[in-house]
């Protein structure tokens, strides 16, 4: 797996500790919106040191083959992160699966960028890692994300009750899965 890929409009690359300022800027711009859907701590997410440590951890797990997080940039602006996609809990052998998660800067949504990102990322995961299954979870009220997943061929498999503690309460999430198209 390479550390950088390109689509028609975008650059997907693995960031390192040296990119922490860009990552910090991405989270500062979008913190309130992201906090609706994931358990973030504002004090941590707005500190440079946190992102330096996280990027080091993510790079180490990339080298181990257990997590791949691509940061998304427009080709004409390679110094501003506009989104991220992560493939985590990568398991080979009997499980042959991973989980995918993604987020897009609120100013860059509804431009087809995440679809473009996931089309390439999912293809890389299935082809280069030869995984069989990919899973995603999404809150039932996140219509845009549900539409994206279903448009990419993910199938809803069920409802996970009280899956994640967000904003002071346990939230249900739908479980979606995509089977490697070469095996389906």
C-alpha positions in Angstrom: 0.0 0.0 0.0 1.3 3.4 -0.9 1.1 6.5 1.2 -0.4 8.7 -1.6 -3.0 8.2 -4.3 -4.8 10.6 -6.6 -8.3 10.7 -8.1 -9.6 13.0 -10.8 -10.0 15.9 -8.3 -8.3 14.8 -5.1 -5.1 13.7 -3.3 -5.4 11.0 -0.7 -2.4 10.7 1.5 -1.2 9.4 4.8 -0.1 12.2 7.0 2.8 12.2 9.4 3.6 14.1 12.6 4.9 16.9 10.4 1.4 17.5 9.2 -0.1 18.1 12.6 -0.8 21.8 12.1 -3.0 21.0 9.0 -4.8 18.3 11.0 -5.3 20.7 13.9 -6.7 23.3 11.5 -9.1 20.7 10.0 -10.5 19.8 13.4 -10.7 23.4 14.7 -12.8 24.3 11.6 -15.2 21.4 12.0 -15.2 20.5 15.7 -18.8 21.4 16.5 -20.1 19.5 13.5 -17.9 16.4 14.0 -18.9 16.2 17.7 -22.5 15.3 16.7 -21.3 12.0 15.2 -18.2 11.0 17.2 -16.9 11.1 20.7 -14.4 14.0 20.5 -12.9 15.9 23.4 -12.5 19.6 22.5 -9.5 20.1 24.8 -7.7 17.3 23.1 -8.8 18.0 19.5 -7.7 21.6 19.7 -4.1 20.8 20.9 -1.2 20.4 18.5 0.5 17.8 20.7 -2.6 15.6 20.6 -2.5 15.6 16.8 1.3 15.0 16.6 0.9 12.0 18.9 -2.2 10.7 17.0 -0.4 11.0 13.6 2.6 9.1 14.9 0.2 6.4 16.2 -1.7 6.3 12.9 1.6 6.0 10.9 2.8 3.2 13.2 -0.5 1.3 12.7 -0.3 1.9 8.9 3.2 0.2 9.0 1.7 -2.7 11.0 -1.2 -3.0 8.5 -4.0 -2.6 11.1 -5.2 0.9 10.2 -5.0 3.2 7.2 -6.1 6.8 7.4 -6.0 8.9 4.3 -6.4 12.6 4.6 -8.1 14.2 1.6 -6.9 17.3 -0.2 -8.1 19.0 -3.4 -5.4 18.7 -6.1 -5.2 22.4 -6.5 -4.8 23.0 -2.8 -2.5 20.3 -1.3 -2.0 22.1 1.9 -5.5 22.2 3.2 -7.2 19.0 4.6 -10.8 18.8 3.5 -11.6 15.3 4.8 -10.4 12.0 6.0 -11.2 8.3 5.5 -10.0 5.6 7.7 -9.9 1.8 7.4 -9.4 0.3 10.8 -9.4 -3.0 12.6 -8.0 -4.5 9.5 -8.1 -8.3 10.0 -6.9 -10.9 7.6 -7.2 -14.6 7.7 -10.6 -15.9 8.9 -12.2 -12.4 9.4 -10.8 -10.8 6.3 -12.5 -7.5 7.1 -12.2 -3.9 8.2 -14.3 -1.0 9.3 -14.5 2.3 7.4 -15.1 5.7 8.8 -15.0 9.1 7.1 -15.6 12.8 7.6 -15.7 15.8 5.3 -15.1 19.4 6.1 -18.6 21.0 6.2 -17.6 23.5 3.5 -16.8 20.7 1.0 -19.8 18.5 1.3 -22.2 17.7 -1.5 -19.5 18.0 -4.1 -19.0 14.3 -4.6 -15.6 14.3 -3.0 -16.4 11.6 -0.4 -17.9 9.3 -3.0 -14.8 9.8 -5.1 -12.6 9.1 -2.1 -14.5 6.0 -1.0 -14.6 4.6 -4.6 -10.8 4.6 -4.7 -10.2 3.7 -1.1 -12.6 0.8 -1.1 -11.1 -0.5 -4.3 -7.6 -0.3 -2.8 -8.6 -2.1 0.4 -10.4 -4.9 -1.6 -7.7 -5.3 -4.3 -4.4 -4.6 -2.5 -5.3 -6.2 0.9 -7.7 -8.8 -0.6 -10.2 -8.3 2.2 -13.7 -9.9 1.9 -15.8 -7.5 3.9 -16.0 -3.9 4.9 -18.3 -2.5 7.6 -19.5 1.0 8.4 -21.8 2.3 11.2 -24.0 5.4 10.8 -26.5 7.2 13.0 -30.1 6.7 11.8 -30.6 10.4 11.4 -27.5 10.9 9.1 -29.4 10.7 5.8 -26.4 12.0 3.8 -24.1 9.3 5.0 -26.8 6.6 4.6 -27.3 7.7 1.0 -23.6 7.7 0.4 -23.1 4.2 1.7 -26.2 2.8 -0.1 -25.0 4.5 -3.3 -21.7 2.7 -3.0 -23.4 -0.7 -2.6 -23.3 -1.1 1.2 -26.2 -3.1 2.6 -27.9 -2.3 5.9 -27.6 -5.3 8.1 -29.2 -4.1 11.3 -29.4 -1.7 14.2 -26.8 -1.6 16.9 -28.5 -0.4 20.0 -26.7 2.0 22.3 -23.5 1.6 20.2 -21.6 4.9 21.1 -21.9 7.3 24.0 -22.3 10.8 22.3 -23.2 14.1 23.8 -24.3 12.6 27.1 -26.3 9.6 25.9 -26.0 6.3 24.2 -26.8 6.4 20.5 -28.0 3.7 18.1 -26.2 3.1 14.8 -27.1 1.2 11.7 -24.6 -1.4 10.6 -23.8 -1.5 6.9 -21.5 -3.9 5.1 -20.0 -4.2 1.7 -18.7 -7.5 0.3 -15.7 -7.4 -2.0 -17.4 -7.1 -5.5 -14.9 -9.6 -6.9 -16.3 -12.2 -4.5 -20.0 -11.3 -4.6 
